[in-house]
Amino acid sequence: MLRPRPIPALVGICLAWGTIPAVVAPVDLPPQVITASRVWLASLALAAVVVLRPSLLGPAPVIVGGSRLRTGLLALGAGGMLAAHWTLQFAAYQRAPAPTVSFVIFLAPVGVAALAPLVLAEPTPVRTVGALAVAVLGAALVTGPSARGSTALGLVLAAGSAAGLVGLTLFAKPLAQVLGGPRSALAQLSVAAVILSPVVIGVLAGAQGRPRLAWSRLAVLGLVHTALFVSVYLWALARLPVATVGVIGQLEPVGVTVVAAVQGAVPAATTLLGGALIVGAGALVATSLTARRPVPPPLLEVPHDPR
């Protein structure tokens, strides 16, 4: 059975998520429709796996007593925050440069690190706080040159998306610890799909003409960036401190910049310096964890609720 390590898996996913702006840039649809398409495709794919090949996910978690209500509330909270986070994110991408939007959104780990001791009873070590500060500075250097093209509305939408990401992380971690990566992804994505459906119906009903859905790009976004990557991300989140995940998450703006460079935008010296700081911060928290953590269970092994 596949037995990856959380940190390398998380690094790969966060860098790969940097391709999302390039994937959705040619998609001329309202942000609510893009987000709904993403979560519906991902939900259907994960539901098919759960129904048709449940053996791939390992034994189902045992949830009894009051844990059922708590798990349901966590799923509702995570799904609602997810719908808000992604809708505002795509709306921001349509109004401000992608690197700037990514930087604002990925200030969210600062809020998560501040709230984790209160909400999750998970202390944030001083070393991780320092690494997070270095990562935020690096992200500022990476995204700074593009800030001139930003609009006030784009920045406000990005800030709202960041707030949604804070809430999502605080709901998603305990949910993933109970259900495991793929099942917790299905739970929150399904809730987000239901929440967004009435909004999308209203948007499409008022649209002029037939929308072009760009199915190939939406399929990549829904099946790869969402169903697969979110499942692995949640599996890693269940096994790592949320502040550590936040530091490594700063690699997503680096991924956005790498994609822009491949498309012909030559990075400035400050961008390269910022990328180096982010990578260094990630290495700092990664080495502090790998030195004292055992080998994790397989990717598709589901942790059981201890209660």
N, C-alpha and C positions, 0 to 999 in steps of 0.2 A: 504493500500500500504506500502511496505517495507520502513522503515525510519531509517536506520542506522546512526551512527555519523561518520564523516570523519576520525577522528583520530583512533578510535578502528579498523575501516575497514582497514585503511592504515597500522597499526601495524600488523594485521593478514596477509595481503597480502605480506608485506616485509619479514616477517618471513617465509611464505610459499614459496616465491621465492628462499629461501635458499636451497630448494630441487632440483632446476634445475640441478646443476652439477651432482647429483646422478642419476637423470633421464636420462641425455644424456651421461653419462660416458660409458655405454656399446654400444652406437650407433656409429658404425664405418662408418661414413659418413663425407664428407668434410663439413666445417662449413657453406659454402654458401647453401648447400642442407638442412642442419638442419634448418637454419634460414628461407629458402624459404618454407619448409614444415610447419613450425610453422605459418608463416604469412598467407599462403594460407588456411590452415585448419581453422584458426581463422577468416579470412575474409569470407569464405564461411558460417561458422556458424552464424556470425553476420548478413551477408546479408540475410540469411534465416529468421532470426528473424525480420529484417526490412521489408521484403517482405510479410512474412506469418502472423506475429503477431505484426504489428506496434503498436497496442494498448498497448502492454507491455512497450513501450518506451515513452508513453505519446505523447503530440502534437508535430508535427514537428516544428523545429525552423523557424522563419520568417527572411529571409535574403534578403535584397533589395539593389539596387544601387551598390555603390562601395564596399559594404561589401561582395558581391559575389566574386569579384576578390581577395579581401584580404583573405577570407576564403579558396579559392582555393590555393593561394600561401602558406598559413599556412599548409594546408594539404600536399602539395608537399614537403615543407621544413621538416615537421615532418616525413613524410614517408621516405624521403631520409636519414635523420639522424638516423631513426630507423633501416633501412637496414644496415647502416654502423656500428652502435653501436652493434647490435646483432651479425653480422657476425664476427666482430673483437673480441667480447666477447667469442664466441664459439671457435674461433681459439686460443685465449689466454688460454682457459681452456685445450686445447689439448697440451699445451707446458709449463705450469706452474701450481703449486698447486692451487686448487680452492679458498682457503681462501686468498692467496696472490693476485690472479686476482681480487677477489671481493673487496679487500681493495683498490687497485689502481683505479678500476673503480669508487668506491664510494668516491673517492676524488672529483668527479665531483660536488657535492653540494657546495664545496668551490668556484668553478668557477661560478656556478649559483648564489650564494649569492652575489658575486662581480659584476655580470653583471645585476642582476635583477633591481637595481635602474635605470640603463641606458636604458635597453631594454624594461622592463615592467613597468617602473615608480613605482616600488614596493620597498619601503625602507626596509632594513634589520635591525631590532632592535638590539641594543647592546646585549641584553639578548640572542637573537637567535645566534648571532655571537659567544658568549661565549659557548653556548650549542653545536654549531657545532664544535668548537675547541676541546671540551671535547669528543665529539663523534668520531672525527678523531683520537685522542689519544687512545681512547678505541679500535677502529678498528685496529690500529697499534699493540696494545698489543694482540688482538685476533689473528691476522694473522702473527705476527712476527715469531713464531716457524717454520712456513712452508716456509719462504722466502728462506731458504738455497737451496731448490730444484728448484728454479726458473731459467729460462733461460733469457738471454737478450732479445731475440725475443719475448718471452712470455710477458715480462714486457712492451715492446714497443707496442705490440698489445693491451694489457690492457689499456695503456695510450691513444691509439687511440680510443678505445671504450669509455673511460671516456670523451674524447672531444666530441664524438658523443652524449653522454648522456646530456652534457651541452646544446648543440644545440637543441636536442630533447625536453628537458624540456622547453626551451624558446619559441619554436614553439607550443608545445602541450598545454600549459596553455591557451593562448587566443583562440586556436581552441576548447578546451573543454568548455570554457565559452560560446561559440556561439552554438556549436552542442550538448553539453551534453556528458556524458561518453561513452555510447555504440556507438553512431553515430560518435563521433570523433575517437574512436578506429577503427571503420570500415574504416573511411576515410584514416587514416595514415597507417593502415595495408594493405589496398588495394594498395596504392601507393608503399609501400615497396615490395609487392608481384610482381607488374609489373616490378619494377626496377631489382629485383633479378632473374626474370625468364630467360632472355637471358644468364646471367652468369651461372645459374644452367644447362641450356641446354648444354652449352659448356663444363661444368665440367663432366656431365654424358656422353656426346658424346666421351670424351677422356678417360673415365674410362675403366679399364681392368675387363671384366666380368660384371655380373649383380649385382648392389649394393643391399645390404640387408637393407631394409628401416625401419625395427623395428617399424611397424605401431602402436603397442600398446603404446610405449613410445612417439612416435611423436604425437599420438592423445592426450595423457595427456598433453604434452607440448603445443599443439596448442589450444585445447579446454578449458583446465582448467587454465594453467599458463598464457595463452595469451588472448583468447577471453573473459573469465570471469574476470580474475584478472586485465587485462589492462583496461577494461571498468570501473571497480570500482575504480581503481587507478586514472584514468582521472577524474571521478566524484569527487573524493576527492581533486585532484589537482586544480580543478576549484574553490574550496571553501576555500583553505588554502594558506597561503604565500608559495612561492616556497622554501624559505630557511627553513621553518618549515618542509616541505615535505622532504627536503634533510637530515635534522637531523634524522627524523624517518626512512628514507631510509637506514641509517647505520645499521639498524637491519638485513638487508639481510646477511652481513657477519656473524652475530651472528647465523642466521638460518643455514648457511653453516656449521658452527662449531658444532651446535647441531646435525645436520645430521651425521657429521663425528663421533661425540661421540657415537651416537646410533649404528654406524657401528663398534665401538670398539676402536676408537682413544680417549684415555683418555685426556681430556683437562688439560693443565698446569695451574699453579696458575696465571700466567700472563694473560692467556686466560680468566679465570674467572673474574679477575679484569677488563680486557678490556670490557667484556660483561656487567659488572655492570656499568661501566662508560657510555656505550652507552645507556643502559636502563635509567640511571639517566638523561642523556642529553635529551632523548625523553620525559621523564616525565616533565622536566623543561619547554620545549616549549609547551607541551600538556596542562599543568595546566595554563600557562599564556594565552592560547587561550580559553579554556573551561570556564574560569571565565568571559569572556566578549562576547562570541559568542552565538547567538540564535540557536535554534534547526534548523538544515538544512532541506531543502525540501526532499521529497522522493528520493530514489536512482534513479529511472527511470524517474523522472520529468526533462524535458529539459528546461534549461534557455533560454529565448528568447533574440535575439540580440536587445539591446536597441536602436540601430540606425535604 
